[in-house]
Amino acid sequence: DLGGTNFRMLLVKIRSGKKRTVEMHNKIYAIPIEVMQGTGEELFDHIVYCISDFLDYMGMKNGRLPLGFTFSYP
């Protein structure tokens, strides 16, 4: 979720069947002012860095996952 000053990464695991559970992990990354005021390429480079860091943090660096992206401002 990309907001005005932060980028929030979420990993949501939904399990169905007899043992239905929802597990959520998140980490919030600040968007530096120079990135906010920079180019689109700099912004998306920062987002890629955040995604890579989060996957490393979760121990999922080499996994393949579906990805959703939300802009939470107009």
Wavefront OBJ file of the C-alpha trace (Angstrom):
o trace
v 0.000 0.000 0.000
v 1.640 3.227 -1.162
v 0.508 6.238 0.827
v 1.768 9.781 0.935
v 4.717 9.200 3.266
v 4.850 5.428 3.801
v 4.864 2.179 1.897
v 3.276 -0.718 3.781
v 4.111 -4.306 2.872
v 1.688 -7.044 3.887
v 1.865 -10.796 3.644
v -1.533 -12.401 4.173
v -1.892 -16.165 4.410
v -5.446 -17.494 4.168
v -6.014 -21.150 4.889
v -9.308 -22.874 4.247
v -10.576 -26.336 5.090
v -11.102 -27.686 8.584
v -8.569 -25.318 10.096
v -9.478 -21.911 8.656
v -7.003 -19.220 9.598
v -5.844 -15.819 8.477
v -2.279 -14.841 9.252
v -0.932 -11.380 8.488
v 2.568 -9.918 8.670
v 3.438 -6.336 7.816
v 6.261 -3.870 7.777
v 6.082 -0.135 7.144
v 8.759 1.690 5.164
v 9.147 5.460 5.166
v 9.412 7.160 1.799
v 12.310 9.635 2.003
v 11.518 13.196 0.916
v 14.043 12.999 -1.924
v 12.221 9.923 -3.264
v 8.811 11.620 -2.868
v 10.034 14.603 -4.839
v 12.129 12.586 -7.310
v 11.292 10.757 -10.486
v 8.823 7.902 -10.915
v 11.783 5.628 -11.573
v 13.337 6.575 -8.214
v 10.023 5.918 -6.459
v 9.598 2.478 -7.988
v 13.260 1.635 -7.339
v 12.550 2.393 -3.673
v 9.443 0.189 -3.770
v 11.479 -2.675 -5.262
v 14.046 -2.241 -2.480
v 11.238 -2.414 0.131
v 9.728 -5.547 -1.430
v 13.148 -7.223 -1.526
v 13.840 -6.274 2.103
v 10.432 -7.540 3.245
v 10.848 -10.878 1.455
v 14.275 -11.247 3.063
v 12.789 -10.315 6.464
v 10.116 -13.001 6.009
v 12.641 -15.609 4.804
v 10.946 -15.806 1.417
v 13.576 -14.235 -0.835
v 13.410 -16.928 -3.525
v 9.670 -17.594 -3.395
v 7.068 -16.690 -5.997
v 3.982 -14.936 -4.710
v 0.969 -13.164 -6.170
v 1.276 -9.411 -5.731
v -1.299 -6.708 -5.237
v -0.532 -2.997 -5.266
v -2.637 -0.191 -3.804
v -2.279 3.568 -4.012
v -4.030 4.863 -0.899
v -4.291 8.452 -2.016
v -6.013 10.145 -4.960
l 1 2 3 4 5 6 7 8 9 10 11 12 13 14 15 16 17 18 19 20 21 22 23 24 25 26 27 28 29 30 31 32 33 34 35 36 37 38 39 40 41 42 43 44 45 46 47 48 49 50 51 52 53 54 55 56 57 58 59 60 61 62 63 64 65 66 67 68 69 70 71 72 73 74
